[in-house]
């Protein structure tokens, strides 16, 4: 079953069960996927659909912060529930230790040695972590690891 089929089936179930939040959240996700398909002028691959869902989750996480900053806790909680619903369709999130192993491997693989190489490392990692880790978290971890390596190379010089 493709990711698109899973989304459609979950939407139909939510409609039948009269689960309004789930129905509305899935409808928004399906609409975002439909718009992406129209733009691409072809059906999306599972990987492309994963990208759409990841963007939807990212948008909602940003909304949670904005609502909390604005003192609108009820709206923030609704957005968090939507993140949970969409998260069901994303791959299992990487743990910090697992992510760090991937970061170190990508740094070694690309031969990166300083912060200037961040883009090179991120281009390798972005495809491997898509939908499984927040891009900001990955980028921060890469920058941290490169800075640590940069420091140790200066100490040895």
Backbone torsions as a table, in degrees:
resi	resn	phi	psi	omega
1	UNK	NA	127.4	-179.9
2	UNK	-73.8	165.5	178.7
3	UNK	-61.3	-40.5	178.6
4	UNK	-61.5	-42.5	178.5
5	UNK	-65.3	-39.1	177.6
6	UNK	-62.6	-42.0	178.7
7	UNK	-62.2	-47.5	-179.3
8	UNK	-61.6	-43.0	-180.0
9	UNK	-64.0	-42.7	179.4
10	UNK	-64.9	-37.3	178.1
11	UNK	-64.1	-46.0	179.4
12	UNK	-60.6	-41.1	178.7
13	UNK	-63.7	-44.1	179.8
14	UNK	-62.4	-37.7	178.0
15	UNK	-65.4	-47.5	179.6
16	UNK	-60.6	-39.4	-177.1
17	UNK	-85.4	-0.2	179.8
18	UNK	56.7	38.5	176.8
19	UNK	-90.0	93.6	-171.5
20	UNK	-62.3	-46.0	-178.8
21	UNK	-62.2	-47.0	-180.0
22	UNK	-63.4	-44.2	179.3
23	UNK	-59.1	-49.6	-177.2
24	UNK	-65.4	-39.9	179.7
25	UNK	-64.6	-46.1	-179.4
26	UNK	-68.3	-35.7	176.5
27	UNK	-61.9	-41.8	178.2
28	UNK	-63.0	-40.5	179.6
29	UNK	-66.0	-43.0	179.1
30	UNK	-64.3	-40.1	178.3
31	UNK	-64.4	-41.0	178.5
32	UNK	-64.0	-39.8	178.1
33	UNK	-66.1	-41.9	179.0
34	UNK	-60.5	-44.7	178.7
35	UNK	-62.7	-40.2	178.0
36	UNK	-65.0	-38.0	177.4
37	UNK	-64.3	-42.4	179.7
38	UNK	-62.6	-41.1	179.6
39	UNK	-65.4	-40.4	-179.0
40	UNK	-79.3	-16.5	-177.7
41	UNK	60.1	33.2	177.3
42	UNK	-166.9	163.0	176.4
43	UNK	-63.6	146.5	179.3
44	UNK	-79.7	147.3	171.4
45	UNK	-76.7	165.7	176.8
46	UNK	-58.1	-39.0	-179.3
47	UNK	-64.5	-41.1	178.3
48	UNK	-67.7	-39.7	178.0
49	UNK	-64.8	-36.7	175.8
50	UNK	-59.8	-41.0	176.9
51	UNK	-61.6	-41.5	178.2
52	UNK	-62.5	-47.3	-179.5
53	UNK	-64.5	-37.6	178.2
54	UNK	-62.8	-42.6	177.6
55	UNK	-63.7	-39.6	178.0
56	UNK	-61.1	-43.3	179.1
57	UNK	-65.0	-43.6	-179.7
58	UNK	-60.6	-44.0	178.9
59	UNK	-59.1	-43.9	-179.3
60	UNK	-67.4	-37.5	177.6
61	UNK	-63.8	-39.6	176.8
62	UNK	-65.1	-37.5	178.0
63	UNK	-64.9	-39.1	178.4
64	UNK	-56.5	-48.0	-179.5
65	UNK	-62.4	-45.5	-179.4
66	UNK	-62.2	-43.8	179.2
67	UNK	-64.5	-41.5	178.8
68	UNK	-64.3	-43.1	178.8
69	UNK	-61.5	-30.9	-179.9
70	UNK	-89.9	4.1	178.3
71	UNK	73.5	25.8	-179.2
72	UNK	-111.0	69.9	-174.5
73	UNK	-58.4	-40.1	-179.0
74	UNK	-59.7	-43.5	178.8
75	UNK	-67.4	-38.5	178.7
76	UNK	-61.4	-42.3	-179.7
77	UNK	-66.1	-37.5	177.5
78	UNK	-62.6	-44.9	179.0
79	UNK	-61.3	-39.2	178.6
80	UNK	-63.4	-39.3	178.0
81	UNK	-65.4	-36.6	177.3
82	UNK	-65.0	-38.9	177.4
83	UNK	-59.9	-42.0	179.6
84	UNK	-63.0	-43.8	-179.6
85	UNK	-61.5	-48.7	-179.2
86	UNK	-67.9	-32.0	-179.7
87	UNK	-61.2	-23.8	177.8
88	UNK	-62.4	-22.8	-176.4
89	UNK	-100.2	-2.3	178.9
90	UNK	-96.3	154.4	177.0
91	UNK	-62.9	162.4	177.7
92	UNK	-55.6	131.2	179.9
93	UNK	-68.3	143.8	178.9
94	UNK	-76.7	139.6	174.1
95	UNK	-77.1	164.0	-177.3
96	UNK	-60.8	-42.6	-178.6
97	UNK	-64.8	-43.9	179.4
98	UNK	-62.9	-41.2	179.2
99	UNK	-64.9	-41.8	-180.0
100	UNK	-61.7	-40.1	177.3
101	UNK	-60.0	-43.3	179.9
102	UNK	-65.3	-38.8	179.3
103	UNK	-63.1	-49.8	-179.6
104	UNK	-60.1	-43.4	179.8
105	UNK	-62.1	-42.9	-179.3
106	UNK	-67.2	-35.7	177.9
107	UNK	-65.3	-44.9	178.8
108	UNK	-64.7	-42.2	-178.1
109	UNK	-61.8	-39.7	-177.4
110	UNK	-88.9	-11.4	-177.9
111	UNK	73.4	20.9	-178.7
112	UNK	-65.7	142.3	-178.1
113	UNK	-134.3	-12.4	-179.7
114	UNK	-147.9	174.0	-178.6
115	UNK	-58.2	-24.3	179.3
116	UNK	-63.9	-21.7	-177.3
117	UNK	-91.1	7.7	-177.1
118	UNK	-53.9	-47.0	-178.2
119	UNK	-60.7	-40.1	179.8
120	UNK	-62.0	-44.7	-179.1
121	UNK	-69.1	-42.7	-178.6
122	UNK	-64.0	-34.2	-179.9
123	UNK	-65.7	-33.0	176.5
124	UNK	-72.9	-44.4	-174.8
125	UNK	-74.8	-31.3	-173.1
126	UNK	-58.7	-39.6	179.5
127	UNK	-73.0	-32.7	-178.1
128	UNK	-75.9	-26.4	-175.8
129	UNK	-108.0	-1.0	-176.4
130	UNK	-52.8	125.1	178.6
131	UNK	77.9	-6.3	-176.4
132	UNK	-113.4	-9.8	178.5
133	UNK	-157.7	149.7	178.5
134	UNK	-70.7	130.8	-178.5
135	UNK	-56.7	-38.6	179.2
136	UNK	-64.0	-40.9	179.9
137	UNK	-64.2	-44.2	179.8
138	UNK	-62.8	-48.3	-179.4
139	UNK	-59.7	-43.4	179.0
140	UNK	-62.7	-40.8	-179.5
141	UNK	-67.9	-39.3	177.9
142	UNK	-64.0	-46.9	-179.5
143	UNK	-60.0	-42.8	179.9
144	UNK	-62.9	-45.7	-178.7
145	UNK	-67.1	-40.8	178.6
146	UNK	-66.4	-39.7	178.6
147	UNK	-63.6	-41.1	178.9
148	UNK	-62.9	-42.6	178.7
149	UNK	-67.6	-39.2	179.7
150	UNK	-63.0	-42.7	179.1
151	UNK	-62.7	-46.9	-176.7
152	UNK	-67.9	-30.5	178.7
153	UNK	-72.2	-31.8	177.1
154	UNK	-71.5	-34.9	179.9
155	UNK	-67.1	-31.8	-178.5
156	UNK	-84.1	-12.5	-176.6
157	UNK	-79.1	NA	NA
